[in-house]
Amino acid sequence: MCEANVYMLDENGEKKLVMEAVDKIIPGTDEVFLENIFGERKTVKARIKEMALVDHKVLLQRVAAEENNAG
Amino acid sequence: MCEANVYMLDENGEKKLVMEAVDKIIPGTDEVFLENIFGERKTVKARIKEMALVDHKVLLQRVAAEENNAG
């Protein structure tokens, strides 16, 4: 199976696992919807920074409050 | 290997293959950078609409000229 682990990169440049075995990813304006192969769903305030599918890795970047207003 | 095929959804709702065997995907503001396992690279005027990793499918949506100015 080719699901990926999704990590969030925080302000300090540290990666934290958000969800593993993610199948579906749907980006919104300031958020990203995730669904994994177990049917778990999560929506996080972030945008996709980078995906490396062969490594099974998706990196998200947190959306800061100020950025939401910047248009 | 867990690379995906990347398709573009056009204004008529039709899917066209943009690149196959894509490993790296890096979204920008109005464009998406793609790199496949053969080292081919492409940047397309689009945003990510949906990803289904288990199906090896990434769907892009073309960014229309009007939308570029709306933000």
Backbone of each chain as nested JSON, in Angstrom:
{
  "chains": [
    {"id": "A", "residues": [
      {"number": 1, "name": "MET", "atoms": {"N": [0.853, -1.2, 0.0], "CA": [0.0, 0.0, 0.0], "C": [0.886, 1.247, 0.0]}},
      {"number": 2, "name": "CYS", "atoms": {"N": [0.345, 2.29, -0.564], "CA": [1.173, 3.463, -0.786], "C": [0.708, 4.688, -0.017]}},
      {"number": 3, "name": "GLU", "atoms": {"N": [0.188, 4.46, 1.139], "CA": [-0.18, 5.585, 1.984], "C": [1.076, 6.285, 2.504]}},
      {"number": 4, "name": "ALA", "atoms": {"N": [0.895, 7.475, 3.067], "CA": [2.051, 8.248, 3.539], "C": [1.852, 8.695, 4.983]}},
      {"number": 5, "name": "ASN", "atoms": {"N": [2.945, 8.999, 5.636], "CA": [2.869, 9.609, 6.957], "C": [2.91, 11.123, 6.784]}},
      {"number": 6, "name": "VAL", "atoms": {"N": [2.034, 11.802, 7.51], "CA": [1.933, 13.252, 7.374], "C": [2.512, 13.915, 8.62]}},
      {"number": 7, "name": "TYR", "atoms": {"N": [3.446, 14.821, 8.39], "CA": [4.128, 15.52, 9.482], "C": [3.836, 17.01, 9.41]}},
      {"number": 8, "name": "MET", "atoms": {"N": [3.805, 17.635, 10.575], "CA": [3.646, 19.082, 10.638], "C": [4.979, 19.701, 11.032]}},
      {"number": 9, "name": "LEU", "atoms": {"N": [5.392, 20.69, 10.251], "CA": [6.611, 21.433, 10.556], "C": [6.201, 22.659, 11.366]}},
      {"number": 10, "name": "ASP", "atoms": {"N": [6.667, 22.789, 12.593], "CA": [6.239, 23.935, 13.395], "C": [7.197, 25.115, 13.242]}},
      {"number": 11, "name": "GLU", "atoms": {"N": [6.917, 26.189, 13.985], "CA": [7.688, 27.438, 13.86], "C": [9.172, 27.22, 14.168]}},
      {"number": 12, "name": "ASN", "atoms": {"N": [9.479, 26.221, 14.975], "CA": [10.863, 25.951, 15.343], "C": [11.549, 24.97, 14.398]}},
      {"number": 13, "name": "GLY", "atoms": {"N": [10.879, 24.64, 13.322], "CA": [11.467, 23.736, 12.346], "C": [11.43, 22.278, 12.756]}},
      {"number": 14, "name": "GLU", "atoms": {"N": [10.614, 21.986, 13.771], "CA": [10.526, 20.588, 14.2], "C": [9.331, 19.889, 13.576]}},
      {"number": 15, "name": "LYS", "atoms": {"N": [9.553, 18.618, 13.241], "CA": [8.511, 17.803, 12.613], "C": [7.757, 17.006, 13.663]}},
      {"number": 16, "name": "LYS", "atoms": {"N": [6.434, 17.037, 13.561], "CA": [5.633, 16.202, 14.451], "C": [4.669, 15.386, 13.607]}},
      {"number": 17, "name": "LEU", "atoms": {"N": [4.529, 14.121, 13.928], "CA": [3.613, 13.265, 13.171], "C": [2.168, 13.702, 13.409]}},
      {"number": 18, "name": "VAL", "atoms": {"N": [1.453, 13.969, 12.337], "CA": [0.046, 14.368, 12.431], "C": [-0.845, 13.141, 12.275]}},
      {"number": 19, "name": "MET", "atoms": {"N": [-0.543, 12.338, 11.278], "CA": [-1.346, 11.144, 11.02], "C": [-0.515, 10.175, 10.193]}},
      {"number": 20, "name": "GLU", "atoms": {"N": [-0.647, 8.896, 10.489], "CA": [0.081, 7.93, 9.669], "C": [-0.864, 7.184, 8.746]}},
      {"number": 21, "name": "ALA", "atoms": {"N": [-0.287, 6.572, 7.744], "CA": [-1.04, 5.761, 6.785], "C": [-2.137, 6.553, 6.086]}},
      {"number": 22, "name": "VAL", "atoms": {"N": [-1.816, 7.784, 5.701], "CA": [-2.799, 8.655, 5.06], "C": [-2.973, 8.272, 3.591]}},
      {"number": 23, "name": "ASP", "atoms": {"N": [-4.228, 8.165, 3.208], "CA": [-4.57, 7.84, 1.821], "C": [-5.007, 9.103, 1.081]}},
      {"number": 24, "name": "LYS", "atoms": {"N": [-6.024, 9.788, 1.602], "CA": [-6.59, 10.953, 0.917], "C": [-6.143, 12.259, 1.564]}},
      {"number": 25, "name": "ILE", "atoms": {"N": [-5.754, 13.19, 0.705], "CA": [-5.353, 14.52, 1.152], "C": [-6.077, 15.528, 0.27]}},
      {"number": 26, "name": "ILE", "atoms": {"N": [-6.827, 16.419, 0.91], "CA": [-7.541, 17.451, 0.161], "C": [-7.19, 18.804, 0.77]}},
      {"number": 27, "name": "PRO", "atoms": {"N": [-6.412, 19.609, 0.047], "CA": [-6.045, 20.917, 0.586], "C": [-7.17, 21.927, 0.41]}},
      {"number": 28, "name": "GLY", "atoms": {"N": [-7.391, 22.75, 1.445], "CA": [-8.315, 23.885, 1.35], "C": [-7.488, 25.155, 1.369]}},
      {"number": 29, "name": "THR", "atoms": {"N": [-8.128, 26.281, 1.63], "CA": [-7.411, 27.552, 1.61], "C": [-6.366, 27.608, 2.722]}},
      {"number": 30, "name": "ASP", "atoms": {"N": [-6.809, 27.391, 3.945], "CA": [-5.892, 27.475, 5.082], "C": [-5.845, 26.176, 5.853]}},
      {"number": 31, "name": "GLU", "atoms": {"N": [-6.39, 25.125, 5.259], "CA": [-6.42, 23.868, 5.981], "C": [-6.247, 22.696, 5.02]}},
      {"number": 32, "name": "VAL", "atoms": {"N": [-5.934, 21.565, 5.631], "CA": [-5.728, 20.356, 4.843], "C": [-6.534, 19.243, 5.494]}},
      {"number": 33, "name": "PHE", "atoms": {"N": [-7.342, 18.573, 4.68], "CA": [-8.132, 17.443, 5.152], "C": [-7.348, 16.165, 4.889]}},
      {"number": 34, "name": "LEU", "atoms": {"N": [-7.298, 15.304, 5.906], "CA": [-6.572, 14.041, 5.793], "C": [-7.492, 12.874, 6.126]}},
      {"number": 35, "name": "GLU", "atoms": {"N": [-7.336, 11.795, 5.396], "CA": [-8.057, 10.566, 5.754], "C": [-7.103, 9.401, 5.577]}},
      {"number": 36, "name": "ASN", "atoms": {"N": [-7.008, 8.565, 6.596], "CA": [-6.064, 7.46, 6.478], "C": [-6.764, 6.14, 6.11]}},
      {"number": 37, "name": "ILE", "atoms": {"N": [-5.975, 5.105, 5.963], "CA": [-6.526, 3.832, 5.476], "C": [-7.408, 3.146, 6.522]}},
      {"number": 38, "name": "PHE", "atoms": {"N": [-7.38, 3.66, 7.768], "CA": [-8.253, 3.121, 8.811], "C": [-9.566, 3.899, 8.896]}},
      {"number": 39, "name": "GLY", "atoms": {"N": [-9.729, 4.878, 8.008], "CA": [-10.96, 5.661, 7.994], "C": [-10.948, 6.838, 8.957]}},
      {"number": 40, "name": "GLU", "atoms": {"N": [-9.833, 7.059, 9.632], "CA": [-9.721, 8.219, 10.52], "C": [-9.591, 9.488, 9.687]}},
      {"number": 41, "name": "ARG", "atoms": {"N": [-10.224, 10.555, 10.156], "CA": [-10.194, 11.816, 9.422], "C": [-9.731, 12.947, 10.323]}},
      {"number": 42, "name": "LYS", "atoms": {"N": [-9.076, 13.895, 9.734], "CA": [-8.555, 15.01, 10.492], "C": [-8.432, 16.196, 9.546]}},
      {"number": 43, "name": "THR", "atoms": {"N": [-8.768, 17.385, 10.07], "CA": [-8.529, 18.605, 9.297], "C": [-7.585, 19.471, 10.104]}},
      {"number": 44, "name": "VAL", "atoms": {"N": [-6.486, 19.873, 9.511], "CA": [-5.502, 20.664, 10.237], "C": [-5.294, 22.017, 9.562]}},
      {"number": 45, "name": "LYS", "atoms": {"N": [-5.054, 23.028, 10.387], "CA": [-4.764, 24.388, 9.928], "C": [-3.339, 24.394, 9.391]}},
      {"number": 46, "name": "ALA", "atoms": {"N": [-3.204, 24.195, 8.117], "CA": [-1.866, 24.079, 7.549], "C": [-1.962, 24.136, 6.039]}},
      {"number": 47, "name": "ARG", "atoms": {"N": [-0.797, 24.237, 5.431], "CA": [-0.782, 24.027, 3.984], "C": [0.326, 23.012, 3.676]}},
      {"number": 48, "name": "ILE", "atoms": {"N": [0.223, 22.408, 2.509], "CA": [1.213, 21.397, 2.142], "C": [2.507, 22.096, 1.754]}},
      {"number": 49, "name": "LYS", "atoms": {"N": [3.585, 21.679, 2.372], "CA": [4.885, 22.267, 2.054], "C": [5.606, 21.415, 1.014]}},
      {"number": 50, "name": "GLU", "atoms": {"N": [5.573, 20.109, 1.184], "CA": [6.334, 19.232, 0.301], "C": [5.84, 17.803, 0.443]}},
      {"number": 51, "name": "MET", "atoms": {"N": [5.853, 17.082, -0.655], "CA": [5.514, 15.666, -0.599], "C": [6.616, 14.848, -1.252]}},
      {"number": 52, "name": "ALA", "atoms": {"N": [7.011, 13.774, -0.599], "CA": [7.978, 12.839, -1.169], "C": [7.308, 11.469, -1.112]}},
      {"number": 53, "name": "LEU", "atoms": {"N": [6.652, 11.115, -2.198], "CA": [5.784, 9.937, -2.185], "C": [6.56, 8.636, -2.048]}},
      {"number": 54, "name": "VAL", "atoms": {"N": [7.721, 8.567, -2.699], "CA": [8.516, 7.343, -2.636], "C": [8.993, 7.095, -1.195]}},
      {"number": 55, "name": "ASP", "atoms": {"N": [9.216, 8.197, -0.455], "CA": [9.587, 8.101, 0.964], "C": [8.367, 7.998, 1.885]}},
      {"number": 56, "name": "HIS", "atoms": {"N": [7.172, 8.051, 1.314], "CA": [5.927, 7.988, 2.105], "C": [5.838, 9.154, 3.087]}},
      {"number": 57, "name": "LYS", "atoms": {"N": [6.255, 10.323, 2.654], "CA": [6.287, 11.46, 3.566], "C": [5.576, 12.669, 2.982]}},
      {"number": 58, "name": "VAL", "atoms": {"N": [4.709, 13.267, 3.785], "CA": [4.071, 14.52, 3.421], "C": [4.365, 15.503, 4.543]}},
      {"number": 59, "name": "LEU", "atoms": {"N": [4.864, 16.675, 4.173], "CA": [5.229, 17.673, 5.156], "C": [4.247, 18.836, 5.062]}},
      {"number": 60, "name": "LEU", "atoms": {"N": [3.635, 19.165, 6.189], "CA": [2.729, 20.315, 6.24], "C": [3.415, 21.46, 6.966]}},
      {"number": 61, "name": "GLN", "atoms": {"N": [2.983, 22.668, 6.648], "CA": [3.49, 23.846, 7.347], "C": [2.303, 24.506, 8.022]}},
      {"number": 62, "name": "ARG", "atoms": {"N": [2.456, 24.781, 9.309], "CA": [1.381, 25.391, 10.066], "C": [1.05, 26.762, 9.478]}},
      {"number": 63, "name": "VAL", "atoms": {"N": [-0.228, 27.098, 9.401], "CA": [-0.643, 28.413, 8.932], "C": [-0.779, 29.314, 10.152]}},
      {"number": 64, "name": "ALA", "atoms": {"N": [0.031, 30.369, 10.206], "CA": [-0.013, 31.287, 11.346], "C": [-1.206, 32.219, 11.218]}},
      {"number": 65, "name": "ALA", "atoms": {"N": [-1.672, 32.73, 12.341], "CA": [-2.863, 33.585, 12.361], "C": [-2.67, 34.818, 11.482]}},
      {"number": 66, "name": "GLU", "atoms": {"N": [-1.486, 35.436, 11.534], "CA": [-1.252, 36.649, 10.745], "C": [-1.375, 36.37, 9.255]}},
      {"number": 67, "name": "GLU", "atoms": {"N": [-0.897, 35.195, 8.853], "CA": [-0.929, 34.862, 7.432], "C": [-2.358, 34.753, 6.907]}},
      {"number": 68, "name": "ASN", "atoms": {"N": [-3.275, 34.351, 7.79], "CA": [-4.666, 34.225, 7.371], "C": [-5.23, 35.558, 6.907]}},
      {"number": 69, "name": "ASN", "atoms": {"N": [-4.754, 36.643, 7.529], "CA": [-5.293, 37.959, 7.218], "C": [-4.564, 38.625, 6.048]}},
      {"number": 70, "name": "ALA", "atoms": {"N": [-3.439, 38.086, 5.685], "CA": [-2.6, 38.742, 4.692], "C": [-3.185, 38.65, 3.287]}},
      {"number": 71, "name": "GLY", "atoms": {"N": [-4.153, 37.78, 3.069], "CA": [-4.837, 37.707, 1.783], "C": [-4.046, 36.979, 0.764]}}
    ]},
    {"id": "B", "residues": [
      {"number": 1, "name": "MET", "atoms": {"N": [7.318, 0.689, -5.536], "CA": [7.511, 2.14, -5.396], "C": [6.15, 2.824, -5.314]}},
      {"number": 2, "name": "CYS", "atoms": {"N": [6.131, 3.936, -4.654], "CA": [4.852, 4.561, -4.341], "C": [4.654, 5.906, -5.001]}},
      {"number": 3, "name": "GLU", "atoms": {"N": [5.199, 6.058, -6.15], "CA": [4.984, 7.279, -6.902], "C": [3.535, 7.323, -7.398]}},
      {"number": 4, "name": "ALA", "atoms": {"N": [3.108, 8.51, -7.859], "CA": [1.718, 8.673, -8.29], "C": [1.653, 9.277, -9.69]}},
      {"number": 5, "name": "ASN", "atoms": {"N": [0.529, 9.081, -10.338], "CA": [0.289, 9.757, -11.6], "C": [-0.467, 11.05, -11.318]}},
      {"number": 6, "name": "VAL", "atoms": {"N": [-0.029, 12.119, -11.967], "CA": [-0.623, 13.425, -11.708], "C": [-1.475, 13.831, -12.905]}},
      {"number": 7, "name": "TYR", "atoms": {"N": [-2.733, 14.161, -12.631], "CA": [-3.686, 14.536, -13.672], "C": [-4.137, 15.973, -13.475]}},
      {"number": 8, "name": "MET", "atoms": {"N": [-4.437, 16.639, -14.581], "CA": [-4.997, 17.995, -14.526], "C": [-6.47, 17.923, -14.899]}},
      {"number": 9, "name": "LEU", "atoms": {"N": [-7.283, 18.527, -14.048], "CA": [-8.712, 18.623, -14.319], "C": [-8.945, 19.96, -15.013]}},
      {"number": 10, "name": "ASP", "atoms": {"N": [-9.444, 19.952, -16.217], "CA": [-9.637, 21.22, -16.912], "C": [-11.032, 21.785, -16.687]}},
      {"number": 11, "name": "GLU", "atoms": {"N": [-11.311, 22.924, -17.338], "CA": [-12.579, 23.627, -17.127], "C": [-13.786, 22.771, -17.496]}},
      {"number": 12, "name": "ASN", "atoms": {"N": [-13.592, 21.802, -18.382], "CA": [-14.689, 20.948, -18.813], "C": [-14.816, 19.689, -17.954]}},
      {"number": 13, "name": "GLY", "atoms": {"N": [-14.038, 19.624, -16.899], "CA": [-14.122, 18.471, -16.007], "C": [-13.393, 17.251, -16.531]}},
      {"number": 14, "name": "GLU", "atoms": {"N": [-12.552, 17.46, -17.554], "CA": [-11.821, 16.318, -18.094], "C": [-10.42, 16.216, -17.506]}},
      {"number": 15, "name": "LYS", "atoms": {"N": [-10.005, 14.977, -17.279], "CA": [-8.691, 14.713, -16.697], "C": [-7.672, 14.455, -17.785]}},
      {"number": 16, "name": "LYS", "atoms": {"N": [-6.51, 15.108, -17.644], "CA": [-5.431, 14.832, -18.589], "C": [-4.176, 14.487, -17.793]}},
      {"number": 17, "name": "LEU", "atoms": {"N": [-3.465, 13.482, -18.215], "CA": [-2.236, 13.102, -17.518], "C": [-1.182, 14.201, -17.688]}},
      {"number": 18, "name": "VAL", "atoms": {"N": [-0.656, 14.681, -16.572], "CA": [0.384, 15.711, -16.61], "C": [1.759, 15.05, -16.545]}},
      {"number": 19, "name": "MET", "atoms": {"N": [1.887, 14.113, -15.622], "CA": [3.173, 13.437, -15.442], "C": [2.924, 12.131, -14.714]}},
      {"number": 20, "name": "GLU", "atoms": {"N": [3.654, 11.097, -15.123], "CA": [3.488, 9.84, -14.396], "C": [4.69, 9.554, -13.514]}},
      {"number": 21, "name": "ALA", "atoms": {"N": [4.485, 8.659, -12.567], "CA": [5.555, 8.232, -11.659], "C": [6.161, 9.391, -10.884]}},
      {"number": 22, "name": "VAL", "atoms": {"N": [5.286, 10.285, -10.402], "CA": [5.752, 11.467, -9.675], "C": [6.118, 11.092, -8.244]}},
      {"number": 23, "name": "ASP", "atoms": {"N": [7.293, 11.572, -7.844], "CA": [7.771, 11.338, -6.481], "C": [7.573, 12.586, -5.63]}},
      {"number": 24, "name": "LYS", "atoms": {"N": [8.138, 13.712, -6.074], "CA": [8.089, 14.941, -5.277], "C": [7.063, 15.922, -5.823]}},
      {"number": 25, "name": "ILE", "atoms": {"N": [6.294, 16.496, -4.911], "CA": [5.296, 17.507, -5.254], "C": [5.463, 18.664, -4.28]}},
      {"number": 26, "name": "ILE", "atoms": {"N": [5.696, 19.855, -4.818], "CA": [5.842, 21.035, -3.969], "C": [4.881, 22.107, -4.479]}},
      {"number": 27, "name": "PRO", "atoms": {"N": [3.821, 22.376, -3.71], "CA": [2.859, 23.387, -4.153], "C": [3.37, 24.795, -3.878]}},
      {"number": 28, "name": "GLY", "atoms": {"N": [3.15, 25.701, -4.825], "CA": [3.42, 27.116, -4.621], "C": [2.095, 27.846, -4.562]}},
      {"number": 29, "name": "THR", "atoms": {"N": [2.119, 29.17, -4.723], "CA": [0.88, 29.939, -4.605], "C": [-0.085, 29.574, -5.731]}},
      {"number": 30, "name": "ASP", "atoms": {"N": [0.385, 29.707, -6.958], "CA": [-0.483, 29.435, -8.105], "C": [0.079, 28.333, -8.977]}},
      {"number": 31, "name": "GLU", "atoms": {"N": [1.077, 27.61, -8.463], "CA": [1.68, 26.586, -9.29], "C": [2.108, 25.401, -8.44]}},
      {"number": 32, "name": "VAL", "atoms": {"N": [2.359, 24.314, -9.133], "CA": [2.764, 23.091, -8.456], "C": [4.001, 22.551, -9.169]}},
      {"number": 33, "name": "PHE", "atoms": {"N": [5.03, 22.3, -8.395], "CA": [6.257, 21.723, -8.935], "C": [6.196, 20.201, -8.796]}},
      {"number": 34, "name": "LEU", "atoms": {"N": [6.532, 19.507, -9.879], "CA": [6.496, 18.041, -9.887], "C": [7.853, 17.487, -10.291]}},
      {"number": 35, "name": "GLU", "atoms": {"N": [8.25, 16.409, -9.65], "CA": [9.462, 15.703, -10.088], "C": [9.176, 14.217, -10.031]}},
      {"number": 36, "name": "ASN", "atoms": {"N": [9.47, 13.515, -11.118], "CA": [9.166, 12.082, -11.116], "C": [10.415, 11.236, -10.839]}},
      {"number": 37, "name": "ILE", "atoms": {"N": [10.212, 9.939, -10.77], "CA": [11.313, 9.049, -10.387], "C": [12.395, 8.958, -11.466]}},
      {"number": 38, "name": "PHE", "atoms": {"N": [12.118, 9.49, -12.659], "CA": [13.12, 9.518, -13.719], "C": [13.907, 10.831, -13.711]}},
      {"number": 39, "name": "GLY", "atoms": {"N": [13.607, 11.701, -12.745], "CA": [14.303, 12.971, -12.636], "C": [13.713, 14.071, -13.503]}},
      {"number": 40, "name": "GLU", "atoms": {"N": [12.61, 13.783, -14.185], "CA": [11.952, 14.823, -14.987], "C": [11.249, 15.81, -14.065]}},
      {"number": 41, "name": "ARG", "atoms": {"N": [11.288, 17.083, -14.428], "CA": [10.666, 18.111, -13.613], "C": [9.71, 18.944, -14.428]}},
      {"number": 42, "name": "LYS", "atoms": {"N": [8.691, 19.425, -13.772], "CA": [7.69, 20.213, -14.448], "C": [7.037, 21.135, -13.421]}},
      {"number": 43, "name": "THR", "atoms": {"N": [6.752, 22.364, -13.828], "CA": [5.982, 23.264, -12.966], "C": [4.723, 23.638, -13.726]}},
      {"number": 44, "name": "VAL", "atoms": {"N": [3.575, 23.423, -13.123], "CA": [2.311, 23.698, -13.803], "C": [1.507, 24.738, -13.032]}},
      {"number": 45, "name": "LYS", "atoms": {"N": [0.798, 25.571, -13.78], "CA": [-0.102, 26.582, -13.213], "C": [-1.344, 25.856, -12.702]}},
      {"number": 46, "name": "ALA", "atoms": {"N": [-1.336, 25.521, -11.455], "CA": [-2.456, 24.74, -10.926], "C": [-2.359, 24.709, -9.414]}},
      {"number": 47, "name": "ARG", "atoms": {"N": [-3.419, 24.183, -8.82], "CA": [-3.312, 23.862, -7.405], "C": [-3.791, 22.433, -7.202]}},
      {"number": 48, "name": "ILE", "atoms": {"N": [-3.381, 21.853, -6.088], "CA": [-3.772, 20.472, -5.818], "C": [-5.232, 20.435, -5.397]}},
      {"number": 49, "name": "LYS", "atoms": {"N": [-5.988, 19.609, -6.062], "CA": [-7.4, 19.477, -5.721], "C": [-7.607, 18.31, -4.769]}},
      {"number": 50, "name": "GLU", "atoms": {"N": [-6.962, 17.198, -5.055], "CA": [-7.2, 15.997, -4.268], "C": [-6.089, 14.987, -4.517]}},
      {"number": 51, "name": "MET", "atoms": {"N": [-5.739, 14.259, -3.47], "CA": [-4.765, 13.187, -3.642], "C": [-5.331, 11.902, -3.082]}},
      {"number": 52, "name": "ALA", "atoms": {"N": [-5.19, 10.824, -3.824], "CA": [-5.58, 9.495, -3.354], "C": [-4.343, 8.624, -3.514]}},
      {"number": 53, "name": "LEU", "atoms": {"N": [-3.569, 8.544, -2.44], "CA": [-2.245, 7.916, -2.53], "C": [-2.315, 6.422, -2.784]}},
      {"number": 54, "name": "VAL", "atoms": {"N": [-3.289, 5.758, -2.163], "CA": [-3.408, 4.314, -2.349], "C": [-3.74, 3.99, -3.817]}},
      {"number": 55, "name": "ASP", "atoms": {"N": [-4.463, 4.899, -4.453], "CA": [-4.784, 4.758, -5.884], "C": [-3.683, 5.322, -6.79]}},
      {"number": 56, "name": "HIS", "atoms": {"N": [-2.641, 5.894, -6.19], "CA": [-1.541, 6.492, -6.968], "C": [-2.031, 7.624, -7.857]}},
      {"number": 57, "name": "LYS", "atoms": {"N": [-2.945, 8.428, -7.325], "CA": [-3.536, 9.48, -8.139], "C": [-3.476, 10.828, -7.448]}},
      {"number": 58, "name": "VAL", "atoms": {"N": [-3.005, 11.825, -8.184], "CA": [-3.034, 13.201, -7.71], "C": [-3.781, 14.014, -8.759]}},
      {"number": 59, "name": "LEU", "atoms": {"N": [-4.771, 14.773, -8.285], "CA": [-5.585, 15.554, -9.203], "C": [-5.28, 17.035, -9.002]}},
      {"number": 60, "name": "LEU", "atoms": {"N": [-4.92, 17.703, -10.091], "CA": [-4.671, 19.145, -10.03], "C": [-5.832, 19.874, -10.679]}},
      {"number": 61, "name": "GLN", "atoms": {"N": [-6.014, 21.117, -10.24], "CA": [-7.036, 21.965, -10.857], "C": [-6.327, 23.156, -11.457]}},
      {"number": 62, "name": "ARG", "atoms": {"N": [-6.613, 23.418, -12.714], "CA": [-5.971, 24.535, -13.392], "C": [-6.317, 25.853, -12.679]}},
      {"number": 63, "name": "VAL", "atoms": {"N": [-5.37, 26.744, -12.551], "CA": [-5.63, 28.064, -11.978], "C": [-5.953, 29.004, -13.127]}},
      {"number": 64, "name": "ALA", "atoms": {"N": [-7.181, 29.524, -13.117], "CA": [-7.605, 30.433, -14.194], "C": [-7.007, 31.812, -13.972]}},
      {"number": 65, "name": "ALA", "atoms": {"N": [-6.866, 32.576, -15.051], "CA": [-6.243, 33.891, -14.996], "C": [-6.989, 34.81, -14.028]}},
      {"number": 66, "name": "GLU", "atoms": {"N": [-8.33, 34.756, -14.047], "CA": [-9.114, 35.649, -13.174], "C": [-8.825, 35.351, -11.709]}},
      {"number": 67, "name": "GLU", "atoms": {"N": [-8.666, 34.052, -11.406], "CA": [-8.447, 33.672, -10.025], "C": [-7.13, 34.224, -9.493]}},
      {"number": 68, "name": "ASN", "atoms": {"N": [-6.16, 34.355, -10.377], "CA": [-4.871, 34.886, -9.949], "C": [-5.003, 36.294, -9.376]}},
      {"number": 69, "name": "ASN", "atoms": {"N": [-5.934, 37.064, -9.924], "CA": [-6.083, 38.449, -9.499], "C": [-7.018, 38.6, -8.309]}},
      {"number": 70, "name": "ALA", "atoms": {"N": [-7.808, 37.568, -8.058], "CA": [-8.85, 37.661, -7.039], "C": [-8.292, 37.66, -5.624]}},
      {"number": 71, "name": "GLY", "atoms": {"N": [-7.15, 37.036, -5.421], "CA": [-6.636, 36.854, -4.086], "C": [-6.035, 38.119, -3.487]}}
    ]}
  ]
}
